[in-house]
């Protein structure tokens, strides 16, 4: 019988060193299992570098609302129009609109923010075959690690808007929901939009308290609507008023000699 330790060693050699592997394969290397001490150290340094790059760009964007949704939605979709209108409305509240920086729903939300002279940022991910940044970003940063990107999309936001999407959107939605449910972040609102698309998921979540897997009060953590006005009223009630947020006119001071760049302030 083959020794599994030998098989693991062969696999490690085939994938190459953390020092020489392309950046787009950073997640694959990190997740493939134990490696040499040197490779693990290099991976750790790459993770730290990813966070530092994200901190340097996003520290100066002001309070955000993050919009999650599919990169595959086209501009003629009603969901694109909904995301675009929602991006404009979020910017109208004084928030910076943050997305994953890509096309589809993300582009629509960023586009909506820019159309009303709002602030728009993206936190993207480097992949072998996708994704490109959309054209409506004041600032963007591209990460190598998915888990770093998810942490940053949550870190700077006071509310989350979930529009139709695939596995990545589900991952981001439940990440935010779990962090709120467990008290790791404040009780920020989560708004689900495109209720026809999410109908099965919403019904499933509403049945979960019957099995005792979540508390019935956890259902209050999400708010489902297709109305931009209702969504904005909910965000105002659950995010702006409880935390005393005010319209940002002056953002944090930047230090250009550190490569820091601020965002334009709305008129």
N, C-alpha and C positions, 0 to 999 in steps of 0.2 A: 504493500500500500504506500502511496506517495505521502511524504511528510508534508503536512500543510504549511509548516514553517518555511520549507524550501520553496513551495509554490508562491507563498507571499513574497519571499525574497526576489524570485524571478520577476514577479509582477512589478515590484518596485524598481528593478533595474530597467525594465522596458519603458516605464513612464518618464524616466529621466530625473534629473536633479531639480529641486525647487529653485536653485540659483539660475539655471539655464532655461527652464520651461517657459513658454509664452505666457503672458499675463492673462490671456483669455481662458487659460486652463487652470487658473489659481484655485478655483473651487474644487475641481476634480482632484487635484493634488492634495488639498486639505482633507478631503473626505474619503480618500481611498484607504486609509488605515495607517498604522504606525510606520514611520520612516526613520532614517538615521537621525541621530541627535542634531547633526549639523543641518540637515534638511528641515527638521522641525523648527530650529532656531530661525532659519531663513524665512519660513512660512510665518512665524510669529512676527518677525520684523515687517513682512509685507502686510500683514493684518494691521499692525500699528500704523504703518504708512498710509494705508487706505483710510483709516479713521482720521488721521491728521489732515489728509487732503480734504476730506469731507468737512471737518471742523473749520478749516481755514476759509472755505467758501460759504458754508451755511450759517456760520456764527453771526453773520451780519444781515440776514434776510428779513428779520422781524418775525412776529408771530405768524404762523402758517396754518392753513387748512390743507391737508393732503387729500388729493383725489386719486382713487384707485380705479383702474379699468383696463380693458383690453387694448392692445396695440393693433388689433386686427379690424377694428371697427372703421368703416369708411366714412368719408365726409358727407355722403348722402343718407346716412343712417339717422333715424330719429334720436338714437342714443348719443350720436355725435352732437346734434343740436342741443340736446338736454345738457350735456357736459359743458358745451360752450356757454350756454346761458347761466349755468351754475358757476362757472369760472368767473363770469362778469359779476354775478351777485356776490360771490365771496370777496372779490376785490373791492366791491362797493362797501363792504363792511369794514374795510381797512386791513384785512388779512393779506398776506402773500400766498398766492396759489402755488402749492408744491405738487409735483407729479414725479413719475419715474422718468420723465423727460423724453419719452418716445413718441411714436405716432398714435393714431386712433383716439381713444378717449383722452389720453394724456395730452395730446396735441390740442384737442378741442378745449379742454379746461384752461390750458396755458393761453390759448388764443383768445378765449373769452376775457381773461384778465387783461391782456394787452389792449384789447379793443376799448376798454374803459380806462386806459392809462393806469392800470394796476401793476403790481409787482408779480413776476412770474419766474419760478426757478424749477430746475429739474435735477433729480438725483438718479442717474442712469446706471446701467450695468454693462460691462464689456462681455460680449458673447461672440463665439466663432462666426455665426452666420447672421446675426441681427445685433444690435438695434441701433438706429441712428437717432440723434437728437432732433427734436422738432424745431421749427424756425421761430418760435414765440417765447424764447427763454431770455431773461435778463442775465442769468447766471446758471451755470450747470457744472456738475462734477460727475465723472464716470468712475464707478467703483469696480473692483476686481472680484469682490466677495459678495454673494447674495445676502448673507446675514448682516454684513456691515451696512449694505444699502437699506435693508429693512429697518435696522436700528435707527438710521438717520432719517428715514421717512417718518418715523414715529417721534423721534426726539424733539423736533422743532414744531410740532403741530399741537393745536388746541382742539381740533375736531377732524373727523375723517368722513369722506364721502365715498361711497362704494357704488360704482356704476357697473353695468354688465361687463364681465370678463371671464377669463378661464382659470386654470389652476393657479397661476401667479396671483391673480386678484383674490381668489379664495384664501390663499396663503396669507396675503397681506391683511385681509379682513379679519381672519381668525387670530392672527398675531396681535393686532390692535385690540380686539375683543378680549383675548386672554390676559393681556397686560392690564387692561382696565378692570376686568373681573377679579384679578388677583391683587389689585392695589399697587401694582408696580408703577403705573402712571395714574394721574388724576382721573376723575370720572368724566372724561371728555366725551362729547356726543359722537355717535356713529350714525350716519344717515345712509340708508340703502335706497337707491333710486333705480328706476327701471323695474318696477315691481312685477310686471308680467314675466320678465326674464327670471327674476329671483323667487317667484311664487313658491316653487317646490321647496327651496331652501328655507324660506321664511316659515312655511308650514311645519317643516321638520323641526326647526329651532323651537317653535311654539309648543311642540309636543314633548320636548325634552324634559321639562319639569315633571311631567306625568311619570317618568321613569326614575326621577330623583337624581339624574345626572347633572342637572344645574338647578339653581334656585329659581323660583318663579320671579323673584325680584330682578334676576339677571336679564329678563326679557325687556326691562326698562332701559337697558344699555344700548339698544338699537331702535331706530326710528325709521320706518319705511314710508316713503311718499314719492309721488311723481311731480309734486308741485314745488317749483323753485321757491315760491314765497313761503310755503310751509317749512321747507328745509332751512331757509335762512332764518325764519322766526325761531325754529328749534335751536339752531346754532347760537343765535343771539341769547336765547333764554338759558342755555346750558353751558355756554363757553364764555361769552362776553360778560354777562351780568355776574355770575358767581365769582369770576376771577378778576373783576374790575379792569378789564382790558379797555384801552382807549385807542383811538385812531393814531397810528404812528406817523409823526411828522419828522422826527429826527431818529435815525437809526444809529446803532453802535458805531463809535469812532473806529476807523480802520487804520492800520499801520502799513502803508504801501511798501516800506522797506522789507516787510515780511511776506510780500506777495499778496497782501489782503486787498480786496476790492469790495466796496459797498454797493448798494443798489440805489437806483433813482428813487426819489421821494415823490409820491403822487402830488399833483397840483391841488 
